[in-house]
Amino acid sequence: MSNIVEPVPGRWPAAVIMERVPLQNRWANERWQAAGVVQDRTPGAAPRVIVDGPGSRQVLHSGLVITLQRDEAEGYFMNITSPQPKVFVLWRMEGDQAVPAQLTVSYHEGSRWLDSGEPVDGVPLPAELLPWLASYCELHYQPEPRKKPKYATNKDKGRMGNWRPD
């Protein structure tokens, strides 16, 4: 029997690897960052240290889910057609630990999180998610039709010229 969990339409169980890297800096002695996203094989498990060495410490956080939403389909499409598709991890500090709070595979949603000032890291998209995302985009994303460009004419008023105060 295989341990691989088939994705439920629109949902994929995920675990995030958060990494603490020591710094040689007078203002900070460590930095936290998301190091990767893997399929969650133990949902609900407590965070556990998977690497603990002098160069870094990695903690696996289970119980997260990547959820797809129809209104983000364009963001998913932009992500999977980019040179390096990513999972965006929004995380927060709780005491002295960085804890992942939310995941998305939408470029738009990841950008909104960054614009709001939240700590967000982009990590490589797991290869097994690419076909799942591609089929979702195929079903739910319709690109906007190209619009014919409009050019200024001599009949235009206001900003384009021919302005008269009458």
Contacts in CASP RR format, 6 or more apart in sequence:
PFRMAT RR
TARGET T0000
AUTHOR 0000-0000-0000
METHOD contacts of the structure
MODEL  1
MSNIVEPVPGRWPAAVIMERVPLQNRWANERWQAAGVVQDRTPGAAPRVI
VDGPGSRQVLHSGLVITLQRDEAEGYFMNITSPQPKVFVLWRMEGDQAVP
AQLTVSYHEGSRWLDSGEPVDGVPLPAELLPWLASYCELHYQPEPRKKPK
YATNKDKGRMGNWRPD
3 41 0 8 1.000
4 39 0 8 1.000
4 128 0 8 1.000
5 13 0 8 1.000
5 39 0 8 1.000
5 40 0 8 1.000
5 41 0 8 1.000
7 129 0 8 1.000
7 132 0 8 1.000
10 67 0 8 1.000
10 68 0 8 1.000
10 136 0 8 1.000
11 65 0 8 1.000
11 66 0 8 1.000
11 67 0 8 1.000
11 68 0 8 1.000
12 39 0 8 1.000
12 65 0 8 1.000
12 66 0 8 1.000
12 129 0 8 1.000
12 132 0 8 1.000
13 39 0 8 1.000
13 40 0 8 1.000
13 43 0 8 1.000
13 63 0 8 1.000
13 64 0 8 1.000
13 65 0 8 1.000
14 37 0 8 1.000
14 38 0 8 1.000
14 39 0 8 1.000
14 40 0 8 1.000
14 63 0 8 1.000
14 64 0 8 1.000
14 65 0 8 1.000
14 66 0 8 1.000
14 87 0 8 1.000
14 103 0 8 1.000
15 37 0 8 1.000
15 38 0 8 1.000
15 39 0 8 1.000
15 40 0 8 1.000
15 41 0 8 1.000
15 42 0 8 1.000
15 60 0 8 1.000
15 61 0 8 1.000
15 62 0 8 1.000
15 63 0 8 1.000
15 64 0 8 1.000
16 34 0 8 1.000
16 36 0 8 1.000
16 37 0 8 1.000
16 60 0 8 1.000
16 61 0 8 1.000
16 64 0 8 1.000
16 89 0 8 1.000
16 91 0 8 1.000
16 100 0 8 1.000
16 103 0 8 1.000
17 34 0 8 1.000
17 35 0 8 1.000
17 36 0 8 1.000
17 37 0 8 1.000
17 38 0 8 1.000
17 50 0 8 1.000
17 58 0 8 1.000
17 59 0 8 1.000
17 60 0 8 1.000
17 61 0 8 1.000
18 32 0 8 1.000
18 33 0 8 1.000
18 34 0 8 1.000
18 35 0 8 1.000
18 58 0 8 1.000
18 59 0 8 1.000
18 61 0 8 1.000
18 91 0 8 1.000
18 97 0 8 1.000
18 98 0 8 1.000
18 99 0 8 1.000
18 100 0 8 1.000
19 32 0 8 1.000
19 33 0 8 1.000
19 34 0 8 1.000
19 35 0 8 1.000
19 56 0 8 1.000
19 57 0 8 1.000
19 58 0 8 1.000
19 59 0 8 1.000
20 30 0 8 1.000
20 31 0 8 1.000
20 32 0 8 1.000
20 56 0 8 1.000
20 57 0 8 1.000
20 58 0 8 1.000
20 59 0 8 1.000
20 98 0 8 1.000
21 30 0 8 1.000
21 31 0 8 1.000
21 32 0 8 1.000
21 33 0 8 1.000
21 55 0 8 1.000
21 56 0 8 1.000
22 29 0 8 1.000
22 30 0 8 1.000
22 54 0 8 1.000
22 55 0 8 1.000
22 56 0 8 1.000
23 29 0 8 1.000
23 30 0 8 1.000
23 31 0 8 1.000
32 91 0 8 1.000
32 93 0 8 1.000
32 98 0 8 1.000
32 119 0 8 1.000
33 98 0 8 1.000
33 121 0 8 1.000
34 89 0 8 1.000
34 91 0 8 1.000
34 100 0 8 1.000
34 121 0 8 1.000
34 122 0 8 1.000
34 123 0 8 1.000
35 58 0 8 1.000
35 123 0 8 1.000
36 87 0 8 1.000
36 89 0 8 1.000
36 123 0 8 1.000
36 124 0 8 1.000
37 87 0 8 1.000
37 89 0 8 1.000
37 103 0 8 1.000
37 123 0 8 1.000
37 125 0 8 1.000
37 126 0 8 1.000
38 60 0 8 1.000
38 126 0 8 1.000
39 126 0 8 1.000
39 128 0 8 1.000
40 62 0 8 1.000
40 63 0 8 1.000
40 64 0 8 1.000
42 62 0 8 1.000
43 62 0 8 1.000
43 63 0 8 1.000
44 62 0 8 1.000
44 63 0 8 1.000
45 62 0 8 1.000
45 63 0 8 1.000
46 62 0 8 1.000
47 59 0 8 1.000
47 60 0 8 1.000
47 61 0 8 1.000
47 62 0 8 1.000
47 97 0 8 1.000
47 99 0 8 1.000
48 59 0 8 1.000
48 60 0 8 1.000
49 57 0 8 1.000
49 58 0 8 1.000
49 59 0 8 1.000
49 60 0 8 1.000
50 58 0 8 1.000
50 59 0 8 1.000
50 60 0 8 1.000
51 57 0 8 1.000
51 58 0 8 1.000
52 58 0 8 1.000
59 97 0 8 1.000
61 99 0 8 1.000
61 100 0 8 1.000
64 100 0 8 1.000
64 102 0 8 1.000
64 103 0 8 1.000
65 103 0 8 1.000
66 87 0 8 1.000
66 103 0 8 1.000
66 104 0 8 1.000
66 105 0 8 1.000
66 129 0 8 1.000
68 76 0 8 1.000
68 105 0 8 1.000
68 133 0 8 1.000
68 136 0 8 1.000
70 140 0 8 1.000
72 104 0 8 1.000
72 106 0 8 1.000
72 108 0 8 1.000
72 109 0 8 1.000
73 136 0 8 1.000
73 137 0 8 1.000
73 140 0 8 1.000
73 141 0 8 1.000
74 108 0 8 1.000
74 141 0 8 1.000
74 143 0 8 1.000
75 106 0 8 1.000
75 107 0 8 1.000
75 108 0 8 1.000
75 109 0 8 1.000
76 105 0 8 1.000
76 106 0 8 1.000
76 133 0 8 1.000
76 136 0 8 1.000
76 137 0 8 1.000
76 141 0 8 1.000
77 137 0 8 1.000
77 141 0 8 1.000
77 143 0 8 1.000
78 107 0 8 1.000
78 108 0 8 1.000
79 85 0 8 1.000
79 86 0 8 1.000
79 105 0 8 1.000
79 106 0 8 1.000
79 107 0 8 1.000
79 125 0 8 1.000
79 133 0 8 1.000
80 125 0 8 1.000
80 130 0 8 1.000
80 133 0 8 1.000
80 134 0 8 1.000
80 137 0 8 1.000
82 107 0 8 1.000
84 124 0 8 1.000
85 105 0 8 1.000
85 124 0 8 1.000
85 125 0 8 1.000
85 130 0 8 1.000
85 133 0 8 1.000
86 105 0 8 1.000
86 122 0 8 1.000
86 123 0 8 1.000
86 124 0 8 1.000
86 125 0 8 1.000
87 103 0 8 1.000
87 104 0 8 1.000
87 105 0 8 1.000
87 122 0 8 1.000
87 123 0 8 1.000
87 124 0 8 1.000
87 125 0 8 1.000
87 126 0 8 1.000
87 129 0 8 1.000
88 103 0 8 1.000
88 104 0 8 1.000
88 105 0 8 1.000
88 106 0 8 1.000
88 109 0 8 1.000
88 110 0 8 1.000
88 113 0 8 1.000
88 120 0 8 1.000
88 121 0 8 1.000
88 122 0 8 1.000
89 100 0 8 1.000
89 102 0 8 1.000
89 103 0 8 1.000
89 120 0 8 1.000
89 121 0 8 1.000
89 122 0 8 1.000
89 123 0 8 1.000
90 100 0 8 1.000
90 101 0 8 1.000
90 102 0 8 1.000
90 103 0 8 1.000
90 104 0 8 1.000
90 110 0 8 1.000
90 113 0 8 1.000
90 118 0 8 1.000
90 119 0 8 1.000
90 120 0 8 1.000
91 98 0 8 1.000
91 99 0 8 1.000
91 100 0 8 1.000
91 101 0 8 1.000
91 119 0 8 1.000
91 120 0 8 1.000
91 121 0 8 1.000
92 98 0 8 1.000
92 99 0 8 1.000
92 101 0 8 1.000
92 118 0 8 1.000
92 119 0 8 1.000
93 99 0 8 1.000
93 119 0 8 1.000
98 119 0 8 1.000
102 113 0 8 1.000
104 110 0 8 1.000
104 113 0 8 1.000
105 125 0 8 1.000
105 129 0 8 1.000
105 133 0 8 1.000
110 120 0 8 1.000
113 120 0 8 1.000
114 120 0 8 1.000
125 133 0 8 1.000
152 160 0 8 1.000
154 162 0 8 1.000
155 162 0 8 1.000
156 162 0 8 1.000
157 163 0 8 1.000
END
